[in-house]
Amino acid sequence: MIEPPVKQLATAQNYAALAFHLPDGSIANHVMWVDATDEHILINTEVHRMKYRSIAADPKVTVTIWDAQSPYLYAEVRGKVTAEVRGPEARAHIDALSQRYQGKDYQGDIQSERVILQITPDRQRGSY
């Protein structure tokens, strides 16, 4: 279950840093749009991207979300990608995220297939 203050941060117009392991063992960190359900943190990406391929090989991730108005208010979620959603639902989700963050449907080129990564938390902490 996502703790209520974590979900509140993840479903507002706040950004997140997604940390994951690359194939050589080093750690990458990408600033991302973020979302949440009662059970999962959600990250939307495309299947051709290195982050997706890396996470498919090692599903352990950390997501840090900070309040856009007060960055010292944050949540860190450590967990694993335990499921993914593709197809029309993932495409609609990136439009919904774009509406939240930019006020319009997603304008970027989609080079492969959109996918929602569902992250199940092992640990949640923060300053909220």
C-alpha positions as CSV (number, residue, x, y, z in Angstrom):
1,M,0.0,0.0,0.0
2,I,1.2,3.5,-0.8
3,E,1.1,5.7,2.3
4,P,-1.3,8.6,1.9
5,P,1.3,11.4,2.1
6,V,3.4,9.6,-0.6
7,K,0.3,9.2,-2.8
8,Q,-0.5,12.9,-2.4
9,L,3.0,13.9,-3.5
10,A,2.9,11.4,-6.4
11,T,-0.5,12.5,-7.8
12,A,0.2,16.2,-7.6
13,Q,2.2,18.2,-10.1
14,N,5.5,17.1,-8.6
15,Y,8.5,15.5,-10.2
16,A,10.3,12.3,-9.3
17,A,13.8,10.9,-9.7
18,L,13.8,7.3,-10.8
19,A,17.0,5.5,-9.9
20,F,17.8,2.1,-11.4
21,H,20.8,-0.1,-12.2
22,L,22.3,-0.2,-15.7
23,P,23.6,-3.4,-17.2
24,D,27.2,-2.6,-16.1
25,G,26.0,-2.2,-12.5
26,S,26.2,1.6,-12.4
27,I,23.2,3.6,-11.2
28,A,21.2,5.9,-13.5
29,N,18.8,8.5,-12.2
30,H,16.2,10.1,-14.4
31,V,13.8,13.0,-13.5
32,M,10.3,11.8,-14.5
33,W,6.6,12.5,-14.3
34,V,5.1,10.3,-11.6
35,D,1.7,9.0,-10.6
36,A,0.3,6.5,-8.0
37,T,-2.6,4.3,-7.2
38,D,-3.4,3.0,-3.7
39,E,-1.0,0.1,-4.3
40,H,1.7,1.3,-6.7
41,I,3.9,4.2,-7.8
42,L,3.5,4.5,-11.6
43,I,6.2,5.5,-14.1
44,N,5.3,5.8,-17.8
45,T,8.1,5.2,-20.4
46,E,8.7,3.4,-23.7
47,V,9.9,-0.1,-24.2
48,H,12.8,0.8,-26.5
49,R,14.5,3.0,-23.8
50,M,17.5,1.9,-21.8
51,K,15.6,2.6,-18.5
52,Y,13.0,0.1,-19.5
53,R,15.5,-2.6,-20.6
54,S,17.6,-2.0,-17.5
55,I,14.6,-2.3,-15.2
56,A,13.4,-5.4,-17.0
57,A,16.7,-7.0,-16.2
58,D,16.8,-5.7,-12.6
59,P,13.4,-4.5,-11.3
60,K,14.7,-2.9,-8.1
61,V,14.2,0.9,-8.2
62,T,14.1,3.9,-6.0
63,V,11.7,6.8,-6.7
64,T,12.2,10.1,-4.9
65,I,9.3,12.6,-5.2
66,W,9.7,16.1,-4.0
67,D,7.1,18.9,-3.5
68,A,7.5,21.4,-6.3
69,Q,6.6,24.3,-3.9
70,S,8.8,23.1,-1.0
71,P,11.5,20.6,-2.2
72,Y,12.4,19.7,1.4
73,L,9.0,17.9,1.6
74,Y,9.7,14.6,-0.2
75,A,9.1,10.9,-0.2
76,E,11.4,8.1,-1.1
77,V,10.0,4.8,-2.2
78,R,12.3,1.8,-2.6
79,G,10.7,-1.2,-4.3
80,K,10.4,-3.4,-7.4
81,V,8.6,-3.2,-10.6
82,T,6.1,-6.0,-10.2
83,A,3.8,-5.4,-13.2
84,E,3.4,-3.3,-16.3
85,V,0.5,-2.1,-18.4
86,R,0.8,-1.5,-22.2
87,G,-1.5,-0.6,-25.0
88,P,-4.2,2.0,-25.1
89,E,-4.2,2.3,-21.2
90,A,-0.5,3.2,-21.2
91,R,-1.1,5.7,-24.1
92,A,-4.0,7.3,-22.3
93,H,-1.9,7.5,-19.1
94,I,0.9,9.5,-20.8
95,D,-1.8,11.9,-22.1
96,A,-3.2,12.3,-18.6
97,L,0.2,12.9,-17.1
98,S,1.0,15.5,-19.8
99,Q,-2.3,17.2,-19.0
100,R,-1.3,17.4,-15.4
101,Y,2.2,18.7,-16.0
102,Q,1.8,20.7,-19.3
103,G,-1.9,21.3,-19.7
104,K,-2.1,19.4,-23.0
105,D,-2.0,15.9,-24.4
106,Y,1.5,14.3,-24.9
107,Q,3.3,15.9,-27.8
108,G,6.5,13.8,-27.9
109,D,7.2,11.3,-30.6
110,I,6.3,7.8,-29.5
111,Q,9.0,5.6,-31.0
112,S,7.9,2.2,-29.7
113,E,5.2,1.3,-27.2
114,R,4.2,3.2,-24.0
115,V,4.4,1.1,-20.8
116,I,3.3,1.9,-17.3
117,L,5.7,0.5,-14.7
118,Q,3.9,-0.5,-11.5
119,I,6.3,-0.2,-8.5
120,T,5.4,-2.1,-5.4
121,P,7.0,-0.5,-2.3
122,D,9.3,-2.3,0.0
123,R,10.1,0.8,2.0
124,Q,8.6,4.3,2.2
125,R,10.0,7.2,4.0
126,G,10.3,10.9,3.7
127,S,9.7,14.4,5.2
128,Y,6.1,15.2,4.7
